[in-house]
Amino acid sequence: MKFKSPDRNQVNPVKWGQRLLFFVGLLVLAPYAKAQPLNSKESRPNIIYILADDLGYGNLTCYNPSSRVSTPNLDKMAQEGTRFNRFYAGSTVCAPSRCALMTGLHTGHNYIRGNGEVDLREKDSTLAQYMKQAGYTTGMFGKWGLGKENTAGAPQLKGWDEFVGYLDHRHAHNYYTDHLWQVRRGNLSRLPLDTTVYTHDVILNNALSFIEANQKRPFFLYLPVTLVHAELTAPPSDLKPFLTADGKSRLAPETPYFQKPAPNLYKSQPLPHAAFAAMLNRLDSDVGRLLALLKKLNLDQNTLVIFTSDNGPHNEAGADPEFFDSNGPLRGIKRDLYEGGIRVPMIARWPGRIPANRVDNSVWANWDMLPTFCRLINVTSPAGIDGLSMLPLLLGKQPASKHPYLYWQLGEGIFKQAILKEDWKLIRLKAPGKPEVLELYNLKTDEAEKNNLATQNPAKLAELQRDLKSAVTPAEHPFFDYSSFER
């Protein structure tokens, strides 16, 4: 059964010649000019980066028309901007993906290379700190996950002027809790909550208030919402469109999820399909609310909005990615290094600057965001990072340079590595004490990664194996030391 969610809501020639010579001169000198922070607000666009949690490539109808839940607001955002078909998350799980976004380093080089409550260090600079360097007011609302209270990675020490949300990943599994965290005037403190309040409401309302409060100055808003991560739960008003009059799910058959013994963090959910659909529908409608607010405040033309996800779809707490076709035509889900675990939706909208109703198939990744935004606001990005400025790509042009390859790794029971070079992708799987497994795919002809070509293409396999080894440096945190997997 396919269920579509409701739609929410006269010229002087002498002067002209002088002007032409002037502009030609600017073009000649431009490559030699040193980048300077821009002064006018019109030259410094607001930037909003919306990061969904565990949202799959196939969960949006603009990517997957057969999706069971329609996403009209995100579809409209794609029509008004550019939809990128080959944008990649920093990792196949949450923490390292967010670390890649914030630091511009992929998982072969960054400090946080897997899930676990590991905090950024004092020397780890973040995207927010570079935005502040350019005079931007910075706000984050949602899940941080890169530094707890009294650590060097705490949000107020990593460039955030304002914050409301979760500090760590485990706490962020709960949509009803007695507290969140907040940063105000440079201080981090607990924000007490009534346990009947849906935390997504608190996060979204604070984000909208941040936009209103900072409409007269350039701002950077990072909105790492917790939807649609488990646990699967939604307020009755959000759930209602997906229930029949007698309270049954419109997305049958349902397999109830029952809470497992501790340390399981997810509450029971009798209607996981309906709950997931309600969460996805709410995510879509709230993107619509945000874009409507920008128009109301006349910020629309001067605000770059990007929507994406931190990794592929999950199957926890009753979530059913197969039922929802959450990875679309791709293989794999969260914790896989197949395309379904790391390729994510990415929509960019900036009226008058980013081409509208355009689809782009260029390959890039979330660790490109830091240098891209730095280039946009004329701040020098850090040396030695893996990210490249893709600003021309956002504006509908070809970037000055491209990645020689993209790299990912994850060690959870088995060490997984992947490298993507042009259309070729190598996946390496290694369990301790067992032979490695090598899988080689040509994504141009096999997007679903069904045909392992490792034995048929020994030269390409050897090339990517060399690249795989060169992409990694030893982990600086012992929790991510996977050297034992080599034995």
JOLIN-V520803 format. One record per pair of residues at least 24 apart in sequence whose C-alpha atoms are under 6 Angstrom apart, sorted by the first residue. I is the first residue (numbers start at 0). J is the second residue. D is the distance in Angstrom with one decimal. If there is no record, write none. Layout:
[[I J D] [I J D]]
This chain:
[[1 67 5.0] [2 67 5.3] [2 68 6.0] [3 68 4.9] [3 69 5.0] [4 68 5.6] [4 69 5.4] [7 284 5.9] [34 377 5.6] [35 377 5.8] [36 377 5.2] [44 301 5.0] [44 302 5.3] [45 217 5.2] [45 218 5.1] [45 219 5.9] [45 302 4.5] [46 219 4.9] [46 302 5.7] [46 303 4.9] [47 219 5.9] [47 220 4.7] [47 221 5.9] [47 304 4.7] [48 221 4.9] [48 305 4.9] [49 222 4.6] [49 223 5.9] [49 306 4.7] [50 222 6.0] [50 223 4.4] [50 307 5.2] [50 308 5.0] [51 224 5.5] [51 308 4.5] [52 225 5.3] [52 226 5.5] [52 227 5.5] [52 228 5.4] [52 308 5.8] [52 309 5.7] [53 228 5.5] [53 310 5.5] [53 311 5.4] [53 312 4.7] [53 313 5.9] [54 308 5.6] [54 311 5.9] [54 312 5.2] [55 311 4.7] [55 312 4.4] [55 325 5.0] [55 326 5.2] [56 326 5.0] [56 343 4.8] [56 344 5.1] [57 325 4.5] [57 326 4.5] [57 327 4.0] [58 325 4.8] [67 323 5.9] [70 283 5.6] [72 283 5.7] [72 287 5.2] [77 346 5.8] [78 356 4.2] [79 355 4.6] [79 356 5.6] [80 347 5.6] [80 348 4.2] [80 354 5.7] [80 355 4.1] [80 356 5.6] [81 346 5.8] [81 347 5.4] [81 355 5.8] [81 356 5.9] [81 357 4.7] [81 358 5.7] [82 346 4.6] [82 358 4.9] [83 345 5.4] [83 358 5.9] [83 359 4.9] [83 360 6.0] [84 360 5.1] [85 360 5.5] [85 362 5.1] [86 342 5.9] [86 362 5.9] [86 363 5.2] [86 364 5.4] [87 341 5.6] [87 342 4.5] [87 343 5.7] [87 364 4.5] [88 309 5.7] [88 310 5.5] [88 341 5.2] [88 364 5.9] [88 365 5.5] [89 365 5.6] [91 310 5.0] [91 333 5.4] [91 334 5.0] [91 340 5.2] [91 341 5.2] [92 310 5.9] [92 334 6.0] [96 309 6.0] [99 366 5.1] [100 365 5.3] [100 366 4.7] [101 125 4.8] [101 126 5.0] [103 366 4.2] [103 369 5.7] [103 384 5.6] [103 385 5.9] [103 386 5.1] [104 366 5.9] [104 384 5.4] [104 385 5.0] [106 407 5.6] [107 471 4.3] [108 472 5.8] [113 409 6.0] [118 145 5.1] [118 146 4.2] [118 152 5.2] [119 145 5.8] [119 146 5.9] [119 152 4.4] [120 151 5.2] [120 152 5.8] [121 151 5.2] [126 369 5.5] [127 158 4.8] [128 158 4.3] [135 217 5.3] [135 218 5.0] [136 218 4.6] [137 218 5.8] [137 219 4.9] [138 162 5.8] [138 220 5.0] [139 220 6.0] [139 221 4.7] [139 222 5.8] [140 164 5.6] [140 202 5.5] [140 222 5.1] [141 202 5.8] [141 222 6.0] [141 223 4.8] [141 224 4.7] [142 223 5.6] [144 168 5.6] [155 185 5.9] [172 229 6.0] [172 230 5.6] [174 198 5.3] [227 278 5.9] [230 265 5.0] [231 274 5.8] [232 274 5.6] [237 277 5.4] [238 277 5.2] [241 273 5.6] [248 273 5.9] [256 317 5.1] [271 317 5.6] [300 350 5.4] [303 348 5.9] [303 349 4.7] [304 347 5.8] [304 348 5.2] [305 346 5.6] [305 347 4.5] [306 345 5.6] [306 346 5.2] [307 344 5.3] [307 345 4.5] [308 343 5.9] [310 340 6.0] [310 341 5.4] [311 339 5.7] [311 340 4.2] [311 341 5.7] [329 447 4.9] [330 447 5.3] [353 394 4.8] [430 484 5.9] [431 484 4.5] [432 486 5.5]]
